C-alpha cells in the first residue's frame, strides 16, 4: 500500500472527531471568556477619582495612608502605584523602575489564557476546513457509480454534512477573536491609565526630597 492509499484510509475515518475537537475548544474558550470577564469586572476603577486621591495624599505627604488605600484596590492601576508608594524613600528613579516591574507582573495576570483565545480564533476555521475536506473525501469514497440518482443524492447529503465542520470552526473562532480583542483593548487601556498615575506619582516625588515627606497619620 503506497502513501496515498494510506492517507486515503485515514481520511475515511470521517470528520466527526474534528467536530468533537471543535466542541472541546469551544467549551474551553467560553470558560476562559467567563473567567477573564469576571476577573476584569472585579478590577474596574474610576481612574480620575484615583488620580485625584493620589495627588491629594502625596501633596499632603500622607504616603503611608496612600499605600494602605491603593493596596486595597484590586485594579492594575492601584496595585502598580502602591508598589511605588511603598518604596517612596528610594527616590523617583528607583520608584519608576519598581513600578515598571510591577506593571509587567500585572499585565501577565491580566493576559492569562489570552494566547489560547488567540490561537483558537486564528486556527479553528482551518480545523473546521480540515474536517470538511475529510468529510468530502469520505463522501466520494462511498460514491457508487452504478447507483444512479440515489447515489448522487447521498453524496450531496454527505457533502452538506461535511460543511458543518467549516461552520463549526467559524462559530468557535468568531467569539474567541472578539473576546481576545476586547480583553486586549481593556488591558491596554488599564496599562495606559497605570502609566498616567505612575507619572503623576513620579512628578510629585521628583519635587519633594525624601526626607521632607512625612509618613502621615491615618485618619
Kinemage of the C-alpha trace (Angstrom):
@kinemage 1
@onewidth
@group {chain A} dominant
@subgroup {mainchain}
@vectorlist {calphas} color= white
{ca unk a 1} P 0.000 0.000 0.000
{ca unk a 2} L 1.532 3.322 -1.089
{ca unk a 3} L 1.424 6.559 0.872
{ca unk a 4} L -1.593 7.927 -0.986
{ca unk a 5} L -3.651 4.851 -0.197
{ca unk a 6} L -2.623 5.000 3.464
{ca unk a 7} L -3.677 8.646 3.693
{ca unk a 8} L -6.915 7.792 1.929
{ca unk a 9} L -7.652 5.140 4.539
{ca unk a 10} L -7.032 7.668 7.307
{ca unk a 11} L -9.334 10.168 5.584
{ca unk a 12} L -12.087 7.585 5.506
{ca unk a 13} L -12.319 7.824 9.292
{ca unk a 14} L -14.515 10.844 8.689
{ca unk a 15} L -14.885 14.295 10.201
{ca unk a 16} L -16.862 13.565 13.352
{ca unk a 17} L -13.766 13.566 15.552
{ca unk a 18} L -12.949 17.057 14.220
{ca unk a 19} L -16.347 18.261 15.423
{ca unk a 20} L -15.588 16.902 18.884
{ca unk a 21} L -12.259 18.757 18.870
{ca unk a 22} L -14.010 21.989 17.903
{ca unk a 23} L -16.670 21.449 20.539
{ca unk a 24} L -13.980 20.951 23.186
{ca unk a 25} L -12.188 24.128 22.077
{ca unk a 26} L -15.483 25.992 22.216
{ca unk a 27} L -16.184 24.885 25.798
{ca unk a 28} L -12.678 25.859 26.919
{ca unk a 29} L -12.943 29.232 25.155
{ca unk a 30} L -16.271 30.011 26.813
{ca unk a 31} L -14.812 29.126 30.209
{ca unk a 32} L -11.829 31.435 29.600
{ca unk a 33} L -14.067 34.269 28.403
{ca unk a 34} L -16.191 33.949 31.532
{ca unk a 35} L -13.108 33.818 33.775
{ca unk a 36} L -11.439 36.862 32.203
{ca unk a 37} L -14.697 38.832 32.157
{ca unk a 38} L -15.201 38.263 35.884
{ca unk a 39} L -11.519 38.971 36.588
{ca unk a 40} L -11.606 42.341 34.830
{ca unk a 41} L -15.043 43.268 36.119
{ca unk a 42} L -13.755 42.959 39.690
{ca unk a 43} L -10.864 45.270 38.796
{ca unk a 44} L -12.838 48.188 37.428
{ca unk a 45} L -11.847 51.539 38.867
{ca unk a 46} L -12.561 55.228 38.430
{ca unk a 47} L -9.148 56.420 37.246
{ca unk a 48} L -9.992 60.122 37.561
{ca unk a 49} L -11.005 59.706 41.192
{ca unk a 50} L -7.935 57.561 41.840
{ca unk a 51} L -5.626 60.155 40.332
{ca unk a 52} L -7.214 62.949 42.357
{ca unk a 53} L -6.861 60.923 45.538
{ca unk a 54} L -3.231 60.101 44.746
{ca unk a 55} L -2.368 63.765 44.140
{ca unk a 56} L -4.151 64.784 47.333
{ca unk a 57} L -2.373 62.276 49.583
{ca unk a 58} L 1.066 62.739 48.058
{ca unk a 59} L 0.774 66.514 48.183
{ca unk a 60} L -0.052 66.277 51.887
{ca unk a 61} L 2.787 63.811 52.429
{ca unk a 62} L 0.477 61.059 53.662
{ca unk a 63} L 2.160 58.330 51.651
{ca unk a 64} L 1.606 55.578 54.216
{ca unk a 65} L -2.110 56.273 54.118
{ca unk a 66} L -1.927 56.191 50.325
{ca unk a 67} L -0.185 52.798 50.441
{ca unk a 68} L -2.989 51.333 52.536
{ca unk a 69} L -5.712 52.755 50.315
{ca unk a 70} L -4.153 51.793 46.988
{ca unk a 71} L -3.145 48.302 48.118
{ca unk a 72} L -6.763 47.545 48.971
{ca unk a 73} L -7.858 48.282 45.382
{ca unk a 74} L -7.502 45.276 43.056
{ca unk a 75} L -7.174 47.218 39.816
{ca unk a 76} L -3.884 47.203 37.936
{ca unk a 77} L -3.642 50.979 38.221
{ca unk a 78} L -3.782 50.956 42.015
{ca unk a 79} L -1.619 47.884 42.529
{ca unk a 80} L 1.260 49.246 40.461
{ca unk a 81} L 1.177 52.668 42.105
{ca unk a 82} L 1.020 51.086 45.563
{ca unk a 83} L 4.419 49.491 44.874
{ca unk a 84} L 5.890 52.909 44.189
{ca unk a 85} L 4.230 54.437 47.225
{ca unk a 86} L 5.566 51.688 49.479
{ca unk a 87} L 9.158 52.454 48.385
{ca unk a 88} L 8.954 56.243 48.029
{ca unk a 89} L 12.065 56.736 50.168
{ca unk a 90} L 14.201 55.122 47.447
{ca unk a 91} L 13.785 58.128 45.182
{ca unk a 92} L 11.845 58.805 41.986
{ca unk a 93} L 14.227 56.919 39.664
{ca unk a 94} L 14.115 53.675 41.659
{ca unk a 95} L 10.375 54.020 42.228
{ca unk a 96} L 9.870 54.326 38.486
{ca unk a 97} L 11.783 51.106 37.848
{ca unk a 98} L 9.852 49.295 40.566
{ca unk a 99} L 6.538 50.364 39.059
{ca unk a 100} L 7.640 49.260 35.605
{ca unk a 101} L 8.381 45.816 37.007
{ca unk a 102} L 5.050 45.736 38.831
{ca unk a 103} L 3.252 46.721 35.628
{ca unk a 104} L 4.823 43.792 33.776
{ca unk a 105} L 3.653 41.439 36.516
{ca unk a 106} L 0.128 42.853 36.424
{ca unk a 107} L -0.050 42.501 32.640
{ca unk a 108} L 0.854 38.833 32.951
{ca unk a 109} L -2.060 38.339 35.334
{ca unk a 110} L -4.472 40.210 33.087
{ca unk a 111} L -3.305 38.419 29.915
{ca unk a 112} L -3.583 34.939 31.397
{ca unk a 113} L -5.210 32.487 28.951
{ca unk a 114} L -5.471 35.130 26.203
{ca unk a 115} L -2.901 33.364 23.979
{ca unk a 116} L -5.253 30.367 23.946
{ca unk a 117} L -8.114 32.556 22.690
{ca unk a 118} L -5.841 34.000 20.010
{ca unk a 119} L -4.782 30.514 18.924
{ca unk a 120} L -8.361 29.245 18.778
{ca unk a 121} L -9.515 32.333 16.898
{ca unk a 122} L -6.852 32.005 14.231
{ca unk a 123} L -6.863 28.217 13.831
{ca unk a 124} L -10.423 26.990 14.459
{ca unk a 125} L -11.536 27.855 10.884
{ca unk a 126} L -8.682 25.775 9.482
{ca unk a 127} L -9.563 22.872 11.761
{ca unk a 128} L -13.147 23.114 10.541
{ca unk a 129} L -11.987 23.244 6.930
{ca unk a 130} L -9.867 20.157 7.535
{ca unk a 131} L -12.942 18.369 8.833
{ca unk a 132} L -14.877 19.404 5.728
{ca unk a 133} L -12.159 18.044 3.461
{ca unk a 134} L -12.183 14.736 5.325
{ca unk a 135} L -15.974 14.568 5.051
{ca unk a 136} L -15.923 15.205 1.305
{ca unk a 137} L -13.218 12.583 0.766
{ca unk a 138} L -15.304 10.093 2.714
{ca unk a 139} L -18.413 11.025 0.710
{ca unk a 140} L -16.690 10.418 -2.628
{ca unk a 141} L -15.168 7.205 -1.337
{ca unk a 142} L -18.663 5.865 -0.796
{ca unk a 143} L -19.939 7.027 -4.152
{ca unk a 144} L -21.148 4.150 -6.284
{ca unk a 145} L -21.232 4.920 -9.995
{ca unk a 146} L -23.832 2.216 -10.583
{ca unk a 147} L -26.305 3.558 -8.073
{ca unk a 148} L -27.679 6.362 -10.230
{ca unk a 149} L -29.759 9.170 -8.766
{ca unk a 150} L -29.806 7.751 -5.252
{ca unk a 151} L -26.022 7.869 -5.128
{ca unk a 152} L -25.991 11.499 -6.247
{ca unk a 153} L -28.491 12.404 -3.545
{ca unk a 154} L -26.425 10.528 -0.978
{ca unk a 155} L -23.190 12.262 -1.863
{ca unk a 156} L -24.832 15.685 -1.794
{ca unk a 157} L -26.175 14.958 1.675
{ca unk a 158} L -22.737 13.770 2.801
{ca unk a 159} L -21.099 16.918 1.456
{ca unk a 160} L -23.690 19.067 3.226
{ca unk a 161} L -22.904 17.291 6.475
{ca unk a 162} L -19.187 17.772 5.861
{ca unk a 163} L -19.665 21.535 5.510
{ca unk a 164} L -20.945 21.607 9.084
{ca unk a 165} L -17.325 21.319 10.195
{ca unk a 166} L -16.456 24.588 8.433
{ca unk a 167} L -19.421 26.316 10.014
{ca unk a 168} L -18.494 24.921 13.403
{ca unk a 169} L -14.945 26.198 13.007
{ca unk a 170} L -16.190 29.717 12.304
{ca unk a 171} L -18.665 29.505 15.184
{ca unk a 172} L -15.816 28.669 17.553
{ca unk a 173} L -13.375 31.219 16.128
{ca unk a 174} L -15.546 34.337 15.971
{ca unk a 175} L -16.355 34.653 19.717
{ca unk a 176} L -12.727 33.864 20.587
{ca unk a 177} L -11.436 36.622 18.300
{ca unk a 178} L -13.969 39.156 19.561
{ca unk a 179} L -13.230 38.341 23.208
{ca unk a 180} L -9.478 38.484 22.627
{ca unk a 181} L -9.705 41.934 21.038
{ca unk a 182} L -11.998 43.248 23.783
{ca unk a 183} L -9.727 41.961 26.538
{ca unk a 184} L -6.573 43.281 24.882
{ca unk a 185} L -8.193 46.693 24.491
{ca unk a 186} L -9.170 46.670 28.171
{ca unk a 187} L -5.649 45.686 29.218
{ca unk a 188} L -4.003 48.331 27.034
{ca unk a 189} L -6.346 50.966 28.456
{ca unk a 190} L -5.554 49.868 32.001
{ca unk a 191} L -1.817 49.966 31.239
{ca unk a 192} L -2.152 53.482 29.815
{ca unk a 193} L -4.060 54.602 32.914
{ca unk a 194} L -1.403 53.000 35.096
{ca unk a 195} L 1.335 54.871 33.270
{ca unk a 196} L -0.571 58.102 33.798
{ca unk a 197} L -0.873 57.507 37.543
{ca unk a 198} L 2.754 56.419 37.791
{ca unk a 199} L 3.905 59.616 36.090
{ca unk a 200} L 1.784 61.622 38.494
{ca unk a 201} L 3.490 59.950 41.434
{ca unk a 202} L 6.964 60.395 39.957
{ca unk a 203} L 6.283 64.086 39.283
{ca unk a 204} L 5.342 64.663 42.911
{ca unk a 205} L 8.256 62.657 44.264
{ca unk a 206} L 10.700 64.494 41.992
{ca unk a 207} L 9.933 67.831 43.603
{ca unk a 208} L 9.997 66.502 47.154
{ca unk a 209} L 13.087 65.409 48.996
{ca unk a 210} L 12.560 62.003 50.632
{ca unk a 211} L 13.497 63.485 53.972
{ca unk a 212} L 10.763 66.116 53.694
{ca unk a 213} L 7.978 63.626 53.050
{ca unk a 214} L 6.314 62.582 56.258
{ca unk a 215} L 4.696 59.255 56.781
{ca unk a 216} L 1.433 60.925 57.740
{ca unk a 217} L -1.101 59.741 60.212
{ca unk a 218} L -4.097 57.582 59.472
{ca unk a 219} L -7.308 59.429 59.835
